[in-house]
C-alpha cells in the first residue's frame, strides 16, 4: 500500500492574489516571532479582532461562524459542513483566545478561511519583532502613527533606515503632557512609543529621566497585559520587555548588572486584579479609564517601586 502525502495550501481560500500575498507575508512574519511573543501576540490580536467585529465573547463569534460557509481542506472548492461542530467540540477558538499559537498547516488553513491572516494580524509586527530580537526597537519607530510621532519626535517625518543616534537626537525633551497623552492612549502603540522614549532618555541622561518614563511604561504594561488582555504568560513577557530595554546599543555601559524582580510583578498583578473588582461599571470606557488611573495611582504612591528594573534597590 502506497501512502500519498497531500500537500496543503493553507492560503488557497484567500479571496484574490493581493489577499493571498498579504496573508502569506503576515504568516511568514508571525512564524518568526519568539514562542512567548507569538502566544501573547495571538491572544492580543484575536481579542482585538473580536472587538473590531463587535463580538463581546467567543460564544458570539461562534454563533457568527455557524452561519458561514467553510471550505474543506482536502478540496477547497467544496463546503465542509462538519467543520464548525468539530471546532466547537475541540474548543479550538477558546484555546486561540488564550494564546495558543497557530502552527500547523491545517489550523492555518481553517483560521485563514474563517478570518484571514492579514485581517487578524494587520501587519503591525514591528514592536513584537523587537521583543523577539528580530529588529531593534528604534528601527521600528517609523511604524508609529503620525499623531504619536508628533508627540515624541521633533521632526515626525523621517526615513525608516535613519541611524539610531540620529533618531535619538530627533526625540523631544520630556514633558508631562506628552507622557500623559501616551498613557491615555491605552494601546500597544503607546507601549511601543514609551519604550522608545525610555531607551532614548536613558541614553541622554541616565536613570533620572528614564525612570520617570519607566513608571508610565510599566503602568501601561500592567493596564494592557493584566486588565485589557489578561495575558497568560505575563511573567515571561515581562522578561522579554526587560531585555528589550536593556539590550540596546545606545546605552553607555556602566558595567552594572540589572536585576529582574518578577516577584514584584506577580504582587502587582494580584493587587490590580483585586482593584478591578472595585471598578466595575456598565460603561466599558468609564471602567477602562478608572482602572487605568487606579493602576497609575498605585505605582505613583510607591517611589521605590522597581518597575522593570531594580534601580531603586
Backbone as CSV, one residue per row, in Angstrom:
resi,resn,N_x,N_y,N_z,CA_x,CA_y,CA_z,C_x,C_y,C_z
1,UNK,0.859,-1.191,0.000,0.000,0.000,0.000,0.890,1.235,0.000
2,UNK,0.658,2.142,-0.914,1.462,3.357,-1.026,0.723,4.520,-0.383
3,UNK,1.374,5.191,0.566,0.774,6.365,1.219,1.077,7.604,0.400
4,UNK,0.053,8.349,0.108,0.227,9.586,-0.656,0.060,10.770,0.281
5,UNK,1.072,11.591,0.356,1.010,12.767,1.226,0.314,13.904,0.481
6,UNK,-0.748,14.418,1.066,-1.498,15.514,0.451,-0.852,16.838,0.834
7,UNK,-0.513,17.614,-0.146,0.085,18.923,0.097,-1.016,19.950,0.338
8,UNK,-0.965,20.600,1.493,-1.994,21.574,1.860,-1.509,22.978,1.530
9,UNK,-2.307,23.717,0.821,-2.035,25.133,0.573,-2.960,25.921,1.507
10,UNK,-2.426,26.387,2.654,-3.298,26.998,3.675,-3.947,28.306,3.248
11,UNK,-3.425,28.944,2.210,-3.957,30.245,1.819,-4.779,30.187,0.531
12,UNK,-5.164,28.985,0.140,-5.894,28.847,-1.122,-7.262,29.526,-1.067
13,UNK,-7.793,29.704,0.166,-9.108,30.332,0.307,-9.022,31.858,0.370
14,UNK,-7.824,32.430,0.235,-7.697,33.888,0.153,-8.455,34.373,-1.082
15,UNK,-9.110,35.532,-0.954,-10.100,35.943,-1.955,-9.504,36.296,-3.320
16,UNK,-8.304,36.881,-3.341,-7.701,37.257,-4.621,-6.189,37.225,-4.463
17,UNK,-5.458,37.504,-5.538,-3.996,37.368,-5.488,-3.349,38.356,-4.525
18,UNK,-3.973,39.532,-4.335,-3.416,40.521,-3.409,-3.611,40.069,-1.962
19,UNK,-4.805,39.532,-1.685,-5.086,38.997,-0.358,-4.204,37.778,-0.086
20,UNK,-3.990,36.964,-1.104,-3.128,35.790,-0.977,-1.714,36.205,-0.576
21,UNK,-1.163,37.223,-1.252,0.185,37.697,-0.939,0.241,38.274,0.466
22,UNK,-0.795,39.050,0.860,-0.833,39.660,2.197,-0.920,38.601,3.284
23,UNK,-1.761,37.579,3.070,-1.909,36.505,4.053,-0.605,35.734,4.231
24,UNK,0.046,35.433,3.129,1.318,34.688,3.199,2.397,35.486,3.913
25,UNK,2.497,36.773,3.584,3.526,37.601,4.215,3.265,37.752,5.706
26,UNK,1.997,37.965,6.084,1.649,38.105,7.504,2.033,36.840,8.268
27,UNK,1.752,35.669,7.675,2.044,34.421,8.375,3.546,34.160,8.465
28,UNK,4.301,34.537,7.444,5.764,34.359,7.490,6.351,35.148,8.658
29,UNK,5.913,36.388,8.823,6.437,37.218,9.916,5.970,36.673,11.273
30,UNK,4.764,36.202,11.324,4.213,35.623,12.564,5.034,34.415,13.013
31,UNK,5.378,33.535,12.087,6.114,32.311,12.432,7.486,32.598,13.025
32,UNK,8.081,33.737,12.679,9.436,34.047,13.147,9.474,34.577,14.581
33,UNK,8.332,34.961,15.135,8.309,35.512,16.492,8.726,34.455,17.518
34,UNK,9.335,34.922,18.631,9.706,34.014,19.721,8.442,33.355,20.286
35,UNK,8.523,32.127,20.797,7.325,31.403,21.256,6.440,32.189,22.228
36,UNK,7.044,32.794,23.258,6.246,33.567,24.231,5.583,34.762,23.564
37,UNK,6.320,35.437,22.698,5.789,36.608,22.000,4.694,36.187,21.031
38,UNK,4.880,35.056,20.383,3.868,34.548,19.442,2.556,34.249,20.167
39,UNK,2.666,33.641,21.345,1.479,33.334,22.140,0.770,34.612,22.579
40,UNK,1.549,35.573,23.083,0.981,36.852,23.533,0.341,37.595,22.373
41,UNK,1.048,37.634,21.248,0.560,38.334,20.061,-0.745,37.706,19.564
42,UNK,-0.816,36.374,19.576,-2.034,35.667,19.153,-3.208,36.053,20.041
43,UNK,-2.974,36.036,21.346,-4.029,36.358,22.306,-4.533,37.791,22.108
44,UNK,-3.605,38.721,21.937,-3.961,40.139,21.772,-4.698,40.373,20.455
45,UNK,-4.147,39.838,19.361,-4.731,40.116,18.055,-6.113,39.473,17.896
46,UNK,-6.304,38.295,18.469,-7.620,37.662,18.361,-8.652,38.432,19.176
47,UNK,-8.250,38.904,20.361,-9.182,39.697,21.176,-9.498,41.018,20.476
48,UNK,-8.492,41.650,19.869,-8.724,42.899,19.127,-9.657,42.654,17.940
49,UNK,-9.452,41.520,17.255,-10.311,41.183,16.115,-11.763,41.052,16.569
50,UNK,-11.987,40.347,17.662,-13.347,40.176,18.176,-13.978,41.533,18.495
51,UNK,-13.177,42.431,19.104,-13.673,43.761,19.442,-14.023,44.572,18.201
52,UNK,-13.153,44.520,17.171,-13.407,45.265,15.930,-14.682,44.792,15.236
53,UNK,-14.930,43.492,15.336,-16.098,42.920,14.657,-17.368,43.015,15.502
54,UNK,-17.225,43.524,16.725,-18.406,43.711,17.580,-18.829,42.471,18.346
55,UNK,-17.919,41.480,18.484,-18.242,40.277,19.259,-17.799,40.489,20.706
56,UNK,-18.735,40.362,21.633,-18.406,40.558,23.051,-17.840,39.299,23.699
57,UNK,-17.933,38.188,23.019,-17.455,36.922,23.585,-17.148,35.935,22.468
58,UNK,-16.453,34.849,22.840,-16.182,33.777,21.874,-17.501,33.135,21.439
59,UNK,-18.454,33.047,22.374,-19.748,32.443,22.054,-20.442,33.203,20.914
60,UNK,-20.370,34.541,20.942,-20.967,35.344,19.867,-20.247,35.110,18.540
61,UNK,-18.925,35.004,18.613,-18.138,34.732,17.408,-18.519,33.377,16.817
62,UNK,-18.689,32.377,17.693,-19.057,31.038,17.223,-20.446,31.047,16.580
63,UNK,-21.348,31.859,17.128,-22.687,31.964,16.550,-22.604,32.536,15.128
64,UNK,-21.673,33.499,14.953,-21.440,34.076,13.627,-20.856,33.018,12.677
65,UNK,-19.883,32.253,13.181,-19.241,31.231,12.339,-20.217,30.163,11.889
66,UNK,-21.190,29.877,12.740,-22.140,28.800,12.436,-22.897,29.077,11.128
67,UNK,-23.070,30.353,10.830,-23.805,30.696,9.620,-22.921,30.919,8.405
68,UNK,-21.606,30.710,8.565,-20.677,30.935,7.463,-20.360,29.638,6.709
69,UNK,-20.186,29.766,5.409,-19.760,28.610,4.621,-18.264,28.391,4.838
70,UNK,-17.880,27.177,5.198,-16.480,26.860,5.449,-15.961,25.927,4.359
71,UNK,-14.655,26.060,4.060,-14.046,25.256,2.987,-13.537,23.919,3.528
72,UNK,-13.509,22.944,2.668,-12.979,21.619,3.003,-11.480,21.602,2.702
73,UNK,-10.663,21.149,3.631,-9.210,21.210,3.453,-8.722,20.262,2.353
74,UNK,-9.417,19.146,2.148,-8.995,18.199,1.106,-9.430,18.652,-0.287
75,UNK,-10.473,19.486,-0.304,-10.950,20.051,-1.571,-11.535,21.439,-1.284
76,UNK,-10.686,22.488,-1.394,-11.114,23.843,-1.011,-12.286,24.400,-1.807
77,UNK,-12.676,23.711,-2.871,-13.803,24.183,-3.675,-15.124,23.578,-3.200
78,UNK,-15.043,22.769,-2.141,-16.246,22.181,-1.557,-16.454,22.715,-0.148
79,UNK,-17.698,22.697,0.311,-18.019,23.152,1.667,-17.724,22.043,2.671
80,UNK,-17.311,22.447,3.872,-17.054,21.493,4.959,-18.160,21.691,5.995
81,UNK,-19.211,20.904,5.877,-20.387,21.093,6.733,-20.134,20.709,8.190
82,UNK,-19.123,19.875,8.434,-18.862,19.445,9.810,-17.796,20.253,10.518
83,UNK,-17.229,21.234,9.827,-16.103,21.982,10.385,-16.474,22.739,11.659
84,UNK,-17.589,23.428,11.631,-17.992,24.237,12.780,-18.161,23.368,14.024
85,UNK,-18.855,22.236,13.895,-19.099,21.363,15.044,-17.794,20.772,15.571
86,UNK,-16.877,20.496,14.662,-15.568,19.980,15.076,-14.809,21.014,15.915
87,UNK,-14.878,22.275,15.497,-14.192,23.352,16.236,-14.843,23.595,17.592
88,UNK,-16.166,23.488,17.653,-16.877,23.667,18.924,-16.477,22.568,19.896
89,UNK,-16.438,21.330,19.421,-16.096,20.198,20.277,-14.653,20.268,20.774
90,UNK,-13.755,20.719,19.909,-12.339,20.792,20.303,-12.017,22.075,21.082
91,UNK,-12.986,23.004,21.124,-12.800,24.306,21.793,-11.596,25.061,21.216
92,UNK,-11.403,24.901,19.900,-10.220,25.492,19.267,-10.162,27.001,19.437
93,UNK,-11.276,27.694,19.198,-11.255,29.159,19.251,-11.043,29.664,20.672
94,UNK,-11.451,28.894,21.672,-11.183,29.266,23.061,-9.686,29.160,23.352
95,UNK,-9.078,28.100,22.811,-7.631,27.930,23.008,-6.852,29.027,22.292
96,UNK,-7.327,29.438,21.118,-6.692,30.539,20.393,-6.785,31.839,21.210
97,UNK,-7.913,32.046,21.857,-8.111,33.267,22.658,-7.227,33.299,23.896
98,UNK,-6.718,32.135,24.306,-5.795,32.073,25.446,-4.339,32.069,24.995
99,UNK,-4.122,32.241,23.687,-2.756,32.400,23.201,-2.131,31.180,22.570
100,UNK,-2.912,30.147,22.252,-2.312,29.001,21.568,-1.899,29.437,20.169
101,UNK,-0.603,29.359,19.840,-0.148,29.824,18.520,-0.747,29.021,17.374
102,UNK,-0.887,29.662,16.238,-1.317,28.994,15.013,-0.066,28.359,14.420
103,UNK,-0.021,27.049,14.359,1.248,26.400,13.987,1.132,25.478,12.780
104,UNK,0.208,24.515,12.825,0.147,23.523,11.743,-0.480,24.115,10.485
105,UNK,-0.227,23.483,9.353,-0.805,23.926,8.084,-2.331,23.795,8.119
106,UNK,-2.822,22.791,8.851,-4.269,22.582,8.931,-4.946,23.736,9.667
107,UNK,-4.431,24.085,10.860,-5.048,25.179,11.615,-4.873,26.514,10.877
108,UNK,-3.751,26.668,10.181,-3.540,27.877,9.381,-4.627,27.994,8.320
109,UNK,-4.933,26.877,7.659,-5.973,26.856,6.624,-7.312,27.293,7.206
110,UNK,-7.683,26.714,8.363,-9.007,26.988,8.913,-9.118,28.406,9.478
111,UNK,-8.045,28.911,10.086,-8.071,30.292,10.592,-8.133,31.264,9.421
112,UNK,-7.359,30.985,8.382,-7.372,31.860,7.207,-8.732,31.825,6.516
113,UNK,-9.371,30.659,6.513,-10.692,30.514,5.906,-11.745,31.293,6.697
114,UNK,-11.659,31.234,8.040,-12.678,31.863,8.888,-12.457,33.368,9.046
115,UNK,-11.195,33.793,9.106,-10.891,35.197,9.416,-10.035,35.853,8.340
116,UNK,-8.921,35.167,7.960,-7.926,35.761,7.061,-6.733,36.211,7.890
117,UNK,-5.555,35.738,7.550,-4.358,36.059,8.330,-4.076,37.565,8.374
118,UNK,-4.199,38.214,7.228,-3.921,39.645,7.191,-4.955,40.413,8.011
119,UNK,-6.223,39.993,7.954,-7.284,40.619,8.746,-7.003,40.465,10.231
120,UNK,-6.529,39.296,10.614,-6.253,39.024,12.027,-5.035,39.791,12.514
121,UNK,-3.934,39.735,11.763,-2.677,40.296,12.244,-2.430,41.736,11.811
122,UNK,-2.986,42.147,10.677,-2.961,43.556,10.261,-1.568,44.159,10.132
123,UNK,-0.556,43.314,10.006,0.810,43.758,9.696,1.492,44.635,10.747
124,UNK,0.978,44.740,11.947,1.680,45.546,12.962,2.620,44.657,13.789
125,UNK,3.631,44.119,13.129,4.550,43.168,13.765,5.763,43.828,14.423
126,UNK,6.076,45.066,14.071,7.396,45.623,14.403,7.736,45.603,15.895
127,UNK,6.808,46.017,16.742,7.064,46.013,18.189,7.340,44.596,18.678
128,UNK,6.589,43.642,18.157,6.735,42.247,18.575,8.015,41.630,18.026
129,UNK,8.415,42.067,16.853,9.699,41.624,16.300,10.850,42.183,17.129
130,UNK,10.689,43.397,17.654,11.721,43.966,18.526,11.809,43.165,19.825
131,UNK,10.667,42.777,20.373,10.662,41.948,21.585,11.301,40.584,21.321
132,UNK,11.149,40.093,20.103,11.733,38.791,19.720,13.186,38.925,19.275
133,UNK,13.738,40.142,19.345,15.114,40.445,18.930,15.351,40.204,17.440
134,UNK,14.329,40.430,16.658,14.463,40.323,15.206,14.774,41.683,14.588
135,UNK,14.622,42.739,15.372,14.970,44.103,14.971,15.162,44.923,16.245
136,UNK,15.752,46.122,16.124,15.880,46.989,17.294,14.602,47.803,17.442
137,UNK,14.319,48.234,18.660,13.097,48.987,18.909,13.106,50.325,18.164
138,UNK,14.282,50.952,18.034,14.340,52.245,17.360,14.098,52.109,15.858
139,UNK,14.482,50.970,15.294,14.282,50.775,13.857,12.806,50.616,13.506
140,UNK,11.965,50.433,14.520,10.534,50.269,14.271,9.760,51.565,14.486
141,UNK,10.455,52.660,14.800,9.781,53.927,15.119,8.943,54.456,13.961
142,UNK,9.361,54.158,12.731,8.645,54.683,11.561,7.238,54.104,11.444
143,UNK,6.941,52.992,12.154,5.617,52.370,12.054,4.594,53.030,12.975
144,UNK,5.053,53.910,13.874,4.112,54.610,14.755,3.220,55.531,13.917
145,UNK,2.009,55.753,14.385,1.098,56.651,13.667,1.643,58.080,13.697
146,UNK,1.191,58.910,12.771,1.682,60.294,12.698,1.385,61.049,13.989
147,UNK,0.197,60.851,14.572,-0.161,61.550,15.811,0.801,61.212,16.943
148,UNK,1.171,59.951,17.056,2.106,59.533,18.112,3.508,60.045,17.812
149,UNK,3.921,59.992,16.539,5.239,60.510,16.173,5.352,62.008,16.466
150,UNK,4.279,62.740,16.242,4.284,64.182,16.533,4.479,64.443,18.024
151,UNK,3.999,63.515,18.849,4.146,63.666,20.298,5.583,63.484,20.767
152,UNK,6.323,62.585,20.114,7.645,62.248,20.655,8.828,62.708,19.807
153,UNK,8.572,63.061,18.531,9.689,63.466,17.667,9.602,64.942,17.273
154,UNK,10.758,65.571,17.147,10.829,66.968,16.705,10.354,67.052,15.261
155,UNK,10.936,66.208,14.403,10.513,66.095,13.010,9.882,64.720,12.841
156,UNK,8.567,64.692,12.647,7.875,63.397,12.675,7.967,62.631,11.363
157,UNK,8.482,63.246,10.300,8.693,62.529,9.039,10.190,62.236,8.903
158,UNK,10.531,60.964,8.859,11.944,60.590,8.749,12.057,59.247,8.034
159,UNK,13.244,58.976,7.529,13.482,57.737,6.782,13.414,56.534,7.718
160,UNK,12.913,55.428,7.208,12.802,54.228,8.044,14.172,53.641,8.400
161,UNK,15.205,53.974,7.626,16.550,53.449,7.909,17.444,54.489,8.582
162,UNK,16.848,55.491,9.239,17.612,56.528,9.932,18.465,55.895,11.041
163,UNK,19.782,56.188,11.107,20.635,55.609,12.155,20.101,55.927,13.555
164,UNK,20.352,55.015,14.492,19.795,55.141,15.842,20.199,56.447,16.529
165,UNK,21.474,56.872,16.359,21.909,58.092,17.038,21.191,59.327,16.494
166,UNK,20.912,59.359,15.187,20.191,60.493,14.594,18.718,60.474,15.001
167,UNK,18.174,59.276,15.101,16.786,59.158,15.547,16.656,59.639,16.996
168,UNK,17.643,59.278,17.820,17.622,59.697,19.225,17.700,61.220,19.356
169,UNK,18.501,61.850,18.497,18.614,63.309,18.520,17.307,63.984,18.106
170,UNK,16.475,63.259,17.377,15.206,63.789,16.888,14.081,63.680,17.919
171,UNK,14.349,63.020,19.046,13.325,62.844,20.081,13.212,64.103,20.933
172,UNK,11.988,64.509,21.217,11.743,65.709,22.015,12.164,65.515,23.468
173,UNK,12.335,66.637,24.161,12.556,66.588,25.600,11.275,66.093,26.280
174,UNK,11.427,65.505,27.450,10.258,65.000,28.170,9.417,66.145,28.721
175,UNK,8.111,65.982,28.658,7.216,66.909,29.353,5.979,66.136,29.788
176,UNK,5.337,66.586,30.858,4.256,65.817,31.481,3.093,65.533,30.541
177,UNK,2.668,66.534,29.770,1.529,66.347,28.869,1.797,65.243,27.854
178,UNK,3.032,65.177,27.385,3.429,64.143,26.414,3.222,62.748,27.008
179,UNK,3.731,62.532,28.211,3.620,61.227,28.855,2.167,60.903,29.197
180,UNK,1.423,61.903,29.641,0.017,61.691,29.997,-0.819,61.322,28.777
181,UNK,-0.550,61.963,27.646,-1.287,61.647,26.421,-0.977,60.235,25.933
182,UNK,0.282,59.851,26.026,0.653,58.493,25.610,-0.006,57.461,26.525
183,UNK,-0.015,57.739,27.813,-0.624,56.799,28.756,-2.134,56.708,28.534
184,UNK,-2.753,57.855,28.226,-4.199,57.884,27.997,-4.589,57.140,26.721
185,UNK,-3.613,56.910,25.838,-3.856,56.203,24.579,-4.272,54.751,24.806
186,UNK,-3.768,54.150,25.876,-4.147,52.786,26.291,-4.023,51.763,25.159
187,UNK,-2.907,51.764,24.476,-2.751,50.860,23.336,-1.343,50.266,23.295
188,UNK,-1.182,49.217,22.482,0.133,48.632,22.257,1.049,49.677,21.624
189,UNK,0.496,50.536,20.772,1.295,51.579,20.135,1.885,52.526,21.177
190,UNK,1.120,52.869,22.195,1.653,53.760,23.231,2.742,53.049,24.044
191,UNK,2.585,51.738,24.240,3.635,50.954,24.911,4.912,50.984,24.078
192,UNK,4.760,50.859,22.787,5.862,50.943,21.832,6.564,52.306,21.930
193,UNK,5.767,53.380,21.897,6.316,54.743,21.943,7.021,55.018,23.273
194,UNK,6.440,54.554,24.367,7.061,54.762,25.683,8.372,53.991,25.798
195,UNK,8.445,52.823,25.160,9.705,52.055,25.147,10.810,52.847,24.442
196,UNK,10.456,53.484,23.329,11.421,54.302,22.586,11.883,55.483,23.440
197,UNK,10.930,56.151,24.098,11.278,57.290,24.957,12.202,56.853,26.096
198,UNK,11.894,55.700,26.690,12.739,55.201,27.785,14.173,54.996,27.314
199,UNK,14.332,54.308,26.190,15.668,53.984,25.684,16.453,55.246,25.350
200,UNK,15.808,56.195,24.690,16.493,57.428,24.295,16.878,58.260,25.513
201,UNK,15.971,58.400,26.478,16.279,59.246,27.640,17.218,58.555,28.627
202,UNK,17.269,57.233,28.583,18.292,56.517,29.360,19.671,56.835,28.781
203,UNK,19.727,56.909,27.471,20.985,57.238,26.771,21.385,58.685,27.017
204,UNK,20.393,59.572,27.000,20.705,61.002,27.135,21.096,61.395,28.554
205,UNK,20.318,60.941,29.524,20.512,61.487,30.872,20.486,60.465,31.989
206,UNK,20.570,59.189,31.648,20.645,58.170,32.688,19.307,57.941,33.380
207,UNK,19.393,57.439,34.614,18.213,56.994,35.342,17.251,58.116,35.691
208,UNK,17.740,59.315,35.938,16.896,60.399,36.443,15.679,60.658,35.563
209,UNK,15.870,60.718,34.235,14.745,60.956,33.336,14.077,59.656,32.896
210,UNK,14.876,58.619,32.654,14.293,57.379,32.127,13.369,56.720,33.149
211,UNK,13.653,56.873,34.431,12.791,56.279,35.460,11.398,56.913,35.442
212,UNK,11.354,58.189,35.132,10.070,58.895,35.001,9.236,58.279,33.858
213,UNK,9.903,57.995,32.738,9.217,57.351,31.611,8.841,55.921,31.977
214,UNK,9.720,55.270,32.707,9.513,53.856,33.013,8.257,53.631,33.859
215,UNK,7.922,54.612,34.708,6.695,54.488,35.505,5.474,54.420,34.592
216,UNK,5.421,55.305,33.587,4.304,55.292,32.645,4.323,54.014,31.797
217,UNK,5.508,53.586,31.404,5.658,52.380,30.592,5.176,51.152,31.361
218,UNK,5.592,51.028,32.608,5.207,49.870,33.422,3.704,49.896,33.728
219,UNK,3.178,51.099,34.000,1.737,51.233,34.262,0.929,50.816,33.039
220,UNK,1.399,51.242,31.855,0.701,50.864,30.615,0.793,49.364,30.378
221,UNK,1.942,48.789,30.666,2.148,47.343,30.542,1.136,46.598,31.421
222,UNK,0.990,47.042,32.670,0.056,46.386,33.590,-1.391,46.551,33.121
223,UNK,-1.724,47.755,32.677,-3.093,48.000,32.208,-3.435,47.074,31.033
224,UNK,-2.544,47.020,30.045,-2.819,46.236,28.843,-2.766,44.740,29.098
225,UNK,-1.693,44.295,29.751,-1.451,42.859,29.852,-2.214,42.182,30.989
226,UNK,-2.590,42.957,32.008,-3.355,42.372,33.115,-4.848,42.624,32.927
227,UNK,-5.219,43.889,32.742,-6.647,44.227,32.683,-7.260,43.993,31.304
228,UNK,-6.688,44.585,30.277,-7.337,44.550,28.961,-7.251,43.185,28.281
229,UNK,-6.067,42.556,28.323,-5.895,41.301,27.580,-5.759,40.072,28.474
230,UNK,-5.478,40.256,29.755,-5.332,39.132,30.691,-4.379,38.071,30.130
231,UNK,-3.157,38.500,29.832,-2.165,37.640,29.172,-1.765,36.461,30.052
232,UNK,-1.762,35.280,29.451,-1.438,34.051,30.173,0.027,34.010,30.621
233,UNK,0.940,34.425,29.739,2.382,34.303,30.024,2.984,35.651,30.436
234,UNK,2.327,36.366,31.326,2.749,37.729,31.643,4.136,37.783,32.283
235,UNK,4.483,36.786,33.091,5.804,36.798,33.727,6.909,36.619,32.679
236,UNK,6.669,35.761,31.681,7.659,35.581,30.613,7.735,36.819,29.716
237,UNK,6.589,37.432,29.455,6.562,38.651,28.653,7.318,39.774,29.353
238,UNK,7.171,39.853,30.672,7.891,40.839,31.485,9.402,40.722,31.258
239,UNK,9.895,39.498,31.195,11.331,39.266,30.981,11.749,39.754,29.594
240,UNK,10.905,39.510,28.597,11.213,39.980,27.240,11.282,41.505,27.182
241,UNK,10.354,42.184,27.870,10.381,43.651,27.880,11.627,44.142,28.591
242,UNK,11.993,43.491,29.690,13.207,43.846,30.430,14.429,43.818,29.513
243,UNK,14.562,42.742,28.739,15.729,42.632,27.849,15.636,43.579,26.657
244,UNK,14.422,43.905,26.250,14.266,44.903,25.192,14.829,46.247,25.653
245,UNK,14.561,46.607,26.897,15.022,47.883,27.441,16.517,47.860,27.770
246,UNK,17.029,46.701,28.088,18.448,46.581,28.459,19.375,46.443,27.256
247,UNK,18.990,45.583,26.332,19.885,45.249,25.217,19.748,46.270,24.106
248,UNK,20.347,47.441,24.304,20.255,48.496,23.300,21.607,49.144,23.106
249,UNK,22.009,49.300,21.862,23.351,49.806,21.572,23.526,51.277,21.931
250,UNK,22.445,51.982,22.218,22.575,53.392,22.594,23.131,53.565,24.007
251,UNK,22.913,52.553,24.843,23.312,52.705,26.243,24.815,52.887,26.396
252,UNK,25.187,53.807,27.290,26.582,53.871,27.735,26.738,52.798,28.803
253,UNK,27.638,51.890,28.605,27.794,50.802,29.564,28.396,51.317,30.868
254,UNK,27.721,51.026,31.967,28.257,51.429,33.268,28.783,50.222,34.047
255,UNK,28.809,49.073,33.378,29.393,47.880,33.985,28.518,47.212,35.022
256,UNK,27.319,47.736,35.270,26.457,47.156,36.301,25.563,46.081,35.705
257,UNK,25.036,45.234,36.576,24.116,44.184,36.149,22.744,44.501,36.723
258,UNK,21.758,44.662,35.845,20.402,44.962,36.302,19.739,43.685,36.800
259,UNK,18.873,43.840,37.760,18.188,42.690,38.330,16.729,42.653,37.885
260,UNK,16.235,41.462,37.709,14.818,41.275,37.429,14.073,41.108,38.747
261,UNK,12.839,41.600,38.794,12.043,41.441,40.004,10.667,40.897,39.627
262,UNK,10.633,39.635,39.235,9.387,39.020,38.799,8.422,38.859,39.964
263,UNK,8.950,38.668,41.167,8.076,38.545,42.339,7.254,39.812,42.548
264,UNK,7.878,40.973,42.321,7.165,42.239,42.435,6.068,42.327,41.375
265,UNK,6.365,41.863,40.175,5.363,41.847,39.113,4.143,41.041,39.531
266,UNK,4.358,39.836,40.048,3.244,38.970,40.442,2.436,39.593,41.569
267,UNK,3.113,40.314,42.460,2.424,41.041,43.527,1.553,42.151,42.937
268,UNK,2.096,42.845,41.937,1.345,43.920,41.269,0.135,43.370,40.530
269,UNK,0.320,42.246,39.841,-0.777,41.628,39.095,-1.918,41.278,40.040
270,UNK,-1.571,40.692,41.179,-2.584,40.318,42.169,-3.318,41.550,42.699
271,UNK,-2.559,42.624,42.986,-3.161,43.854,43.514,-4.105,44.493,42.498
272,UNK,-3.712,44.478,41.228,-4.531,45.112,40.182,-5.799,44.320,39.927
273,UNK,-5.702,43.001,39.920,-6.902,42.185,39.729,-7.897,42.406,40.863
274,UNK,-7.370,42.640,42.043,-8.224,42.942,43.189,-8.873,44.321,43.020
275,UNK,-8.092,45.299,42.540,-8.628,46.644,42.325,-9.728,46.654,41.276
276,UNK,-9.567,45.838,40.232,-10.547,45.796,39.145,-11.931,45.436,39.666
277,UNK,-11.975,44.606,40.701,-13.261,44.207,41.273,-14.041,45.392,41.817
278,UNK,-13.319,46.449,42.222,-13.971,47.631,42.790,-14.201,48.728,41.744
279,UNK,-13.870,48.449,40.490,-14.005,49.457,39.420,-15.055,49.066,38.392
280,UNK,-15.946,48.141,38.764,-16.944,47.665,37.813,-17.908,48.782,37.428
281,UNK,-18.227,48.857,36.128,-19.154,49.869,35.635,-19.838,49.329,34.379
282,UNK,-21.133,49.643,34.180,-21.806,49.202,32.950,-21.233,49.874,31.705
283,UNK,-20.565,51.012,31.906,-19.925,51.721,30.797,-18.477,51.267,30.694
284,UNK,-18.132,50.568,29.610,-16.793,49.987,29.476,-15.693,51.049,29.415
285,UNK,-15.980,52.173,28.761,-14.978,53.242,28.642,-14.675,53.858,30.008
286,UNK,-15.717,54.078,30.800,-15.518,54.631,32.147,-14.735,53.653,33.003
287,UNK,-15.078,52.375,32.905,-14.359,51.365,33.689,-12.890,51.312,33.289
288,UNK,-12.616,51.341,31.972,-11.226,51.292,31.491,-10.439,52.500,31.995
289,UNK,-11.049,53.682,31.943,-10.377,54.894,32.419,-10.098,54.811,33.921
290,UNK,-11.085,54.328,34.679,-10.921,54.210,36.139,-9.805,53.242,36.481
291,UNK,-9.790,52.089,35.817,-8.743,51.089,36.072,-7.368,51.669,35.729
292,UNK,-7.269,52.353,34.603,-6.004,52.959,34.173,-5.481,53.946,35.219
293,UNK,-6.379,54.794,35.730,-5.975,55.786,36.738,-5.598,55.120,38.060
294,UNK,-6.323,54.064,38.417,-6.023,53.344,39.665,-4.649,52.680,39.602
295,UNK,-4.318,52.128,38.454,-3.002,51.494,38.286,-1.898,52.528,38.441
296,UNK,-2.082,53.683,37.804,-1.046,54.717,37.902,-0.925,55.242,39.331
297,UNK,-2.057,55.433,40.011,-2.033,55.899,41.407,-1.341,54.884,42.303
298,UNK,-1.577,53.605,42.035,-0.953,52.519,42.799,0.574,52.611,42.702
299,UNK,1.096,52.877,41.484,2.541,52.988,41.287,3.073,54.327,41.782
300,UNK,2.275,55.372,41.599,2.702,56.718,41.979,2.896,56.842,43.482
301,UNK,2.215,55.994,44.224,2.319,56.046,45.684,3.505,55.282,46.229
302,UNK,4.334,54.728,45.350,5.487,53.940,45.796,6.734,54.380,45.026
303,UNK,7.463,55.349,45.569,8.634,55.901,44.878,9.763,54.894,44.709
304,UNK,9.763,53.854,45.525,10.862,52.880,45.444,10.501,51.652,44.619
305,UNK,9.368,51.716,43.916,8.958,50.570,43.096,9.994,50.347,41.989
306,UNK,10.391,49.093,41.745,11.439,48.834,40.747,10.976,48.915,39.293
307,UNK,9.647,48.897,39.019,9.130,48.850,37.647,9.765,47.655,36.919
308,UNK,10.407,47.895,35.769,11.047,46.787,35.053,12.467,46.514,35.570
309,UNK,13.090,47.508,36.185,14.486,47.377,36.643,14.560,47.567,38.143
310,UNK,15.504,46.905,38.766,15.679,47.055,40.215,16.603,48.232,40.516
311,UNK,16.340,49.382,39.887,17.188,50.567,40.092,17.115,51.056,41.536
312,UNK,15.931,50.925,42.136,15.721,51.543,43.435,16.227,50.690,44.589
313,UNK,16.748,49.511,44.295,17.151,48.604,45.382,18.622,48.748,45.706
